[in-house]
Amino acid sequence: MSLEIKLQVFEGPLDLLMHLIDKNQIDIYDIPIVTITEQYMEYINAMQKEDMEVTSEFLVMAATLIDIKCKMLLPKEVNEDGEEEDPRAELVEKLLEYKMYKYMAYELKDRQMDADMQWFREKNIPKEVKDYEVPIDFSEMLGDATLTKLNEIFQELLKRQEDKVDPIRSKFGNIEKEEIDMDAKTLYIKAYIREHSKFSFRQLLEKQHSKTEIIVTFLVILEEMKLGDIEIKQETTFGDIIITSRKAS
C-alpha cells in the first residue's frame, strides 16, 4: 500500500517514526517493522526527490530499521533466561523516552504561554498611605514596668551571661602559629658555621628563640654533617657537642 506523505519538517528520525506510528494508529509495543520501514524509506526517497537535505541521523535510522527487519525474518534469539529477544525492544525504548520528553516540552510550552498572559498591576499606593506611621503610646507599651523592674531584668541578663563563661577556658590565650622563614634560617646557620672554625652546639642552640628555631637548627646541622661540611665530636656521655667547620673563613 502506497503512502501519501506531505513533506514536512521533522525534528529528527524519532519524530518521523512517532508521526508514522500515530498516523497508522500502531501499538508502540508491537510495531509492524516491515510496514514502518517501507513508509520510512518512502519519506526518505521523497526528501531526496525534492532535493531536501537528508541528514545523517535519518540515514542511520533507516539502516537501523532495515537491520531490525532482517532480524525479524531470522529465527529469534534466546537470552540466558530462556526468553526470546525482540529486535524491536531497543527501538521501542528510545521511542518511549522520546515521547516522554516531547510531552514534557509541550507542558513547559503551555506553562510559558500561561505565564505570558499574566499581568501585574503597578504599585500606585497614595502618598498619604505610604507616609502614614502608626502612633506609638510608650506608656501603654511599658504598662506597669518601672525603672526598678527594668534594672532587675537587666541585672538578671548580665548574670546569665556571666554564668555562660567558662572560668577555666576563658583564661586561655590564643595559640598563634609561629612563622619562620626556613631559607633565611638555613642561610644564617650556614654563615655561622663558616665564620666559626670550632664552636659548641649548646651555645648555638642558646642563640635560638623558640622550639621551632631549635628544630630547624638541628636539621640544618644534620644536613651539613651529611654533606661533610662539619665534624662532630662528643668526648663524654651527655657532654657538650663540639662542631668543627671544614669551611671556616
Residue pairs with C-beta under 8 A, 6 or more apart in sequence:
2 42
3 38
3 39
3 42
5 39
5 42
5 43
5 46
7 43
7 46
7 47
7 50
7 52
10 16
10 19
12 57
12 58
13 57
13 58
13 60
13 61
13 62
14 61
14 94
14 95
14 98
15 98
15 102
16 40
16 43
16 58
16 61
17 36
17 40
17 61
17 95
18 95
18 98
18 99
18 102
20 26
20 36
20 39
20 40
20 43
21 28
21 31
21 36
21 95
24 35
24 36
24 39
26 32
26 36
28 92
28 95
28 96
28 99
29 92
31 88
31 91
31 92
33 65
33 68
33 69
33 72
33 87
33 88
34 69
34 72
36 65
37 65
37 66
37 68
37 69
40 61
40 62
40 65
41 62
41 65
44 54
44 58
44 59
44 62
47 53
47 54
47 58
48 54
64 91
65 91
67 87
68 87
68 88
68 91
71 87
72 87
72 88
76 84
76 85
76 86
77 84
77 85
78 84
78 85
79 85
178 210
178 212
180 210
180 212
180 213
180 216
182 216
185 213
185 216
185 217
185 220
186 216
186 220
189 204
189 216
189 217
189 220
189 221
190 220
190 224
192 199
192 204
193 224
193 229
193 230
193 243
193 245
193 247
193 248
194 245
194 247
194 248
194 249
195 248
195 249
196 245
196 248
197 244
197 245
197 248
198 242
198 243
198 244
198 245
198 248
199 242
199 243
199 245
200 240
200 241
200 242
200 243
201 221
201 232
201 240
201 241
201 242
201 243
202 240
202 241
204 217
204 221
204 243
205 214
205 217
205 218
208 214
208 217
221 230
221 232
221 243
224 230
225 231
225 232
228 246
229 245
229 246
229 247
230 243
230 244
230 245
230 246
231 243
231 244
231 246
232 241
232 242
232 243
232 244
233 241
233 242
233 244
234 240
234 241
234 242
235 242
